[in-house]
């Protein structure tokens, strides 16, 4: 690697934001906030869960981002009959110089960016095959641990859990995703743009702006951003306030929440805040950065109870109340 100072990297990051949005915008119409949140996860080195109804270009968005960063890319279509070995790889009996031997054939998880498409269409046993890869950046096959290529990201799409034939992800797996990004339907003008663009001749190609090595350097510089104790304390209080049946917990949390956010939420609030600050050209994190990360970081870590569902209270409503009441 060529030696680049942290100052030069920060300058590259600030400049990169506009260029990346422009390149992704050649393929994806609208969804600017979604793209920016995904960018925060990638620059911070976190995995991403993308939730939305079918046909909202979730898969296309992930593929386009992989192209911009020139990352090796594998798409795994999750189905009810998918096996763990279909993800990690399997040992096959092959003829070698020494006779027949078991030879390991790598699965699609051995790439920089994995698109786990419709991850909640497969049973928990297969979903769990990604757990070790996401946390340890390695897979274990026949007792042997194999390191995955860096950088390594899992970007998983899931359909709303109310849809038929879905298996909700277990809390342990959800917690390994840094952000849960929700893609909603486009505005009328944006949808007209999509229809016009996709029903005409081929559009403009996406330029590769960075490499995997650049991303690894960005990860390092993000972690060097200082965070004041009061800002870190605010992130911790925000997470802690979501935990029911604890001393000082608000009545609405006790009434509506059955499971709150853990320590990993506080870590990701601060890490996301650092990335957001750098992208804005600032060398310090503010409480506004923490607040801006609250929805994507907390929405999959807080579980509302049956009473909340009966009253029409959503996770987003709970997070909005937390942002109002946590000092």
Buried (B, 14 or more C-beta within 10 A) or exposed (E): EEEEEEEEBBEBBBEBBEBBBEBBBBBBBBBEEBBBBBBBBBBBBBBBBBBBEEEBBBBEBBBBBBBBBBBEBBBBBBEEEBEBBBBBBBBEEEEEEEEEEEEBEBBBBBBBBBBBBBBBBBEEEBBBBBEBBBEEEEBEBEEEEBEBEEBBBBBBBBBEEEEEEBBEBEEEBBBBBBBBBBBEEBEEEBEEBBEEEEEEEEEEEBEEBBBBEBBEBBBEBBEEBEBEEEBBEBBBBBBBBBBBEEEEBBEBBEBBBEBBBBEBBBBBBBBBBBBBBBBEEBEBBBBEBBBBBBBBBBBBBBBBBEEBEEEEBEBEBBBEBBBEEBE
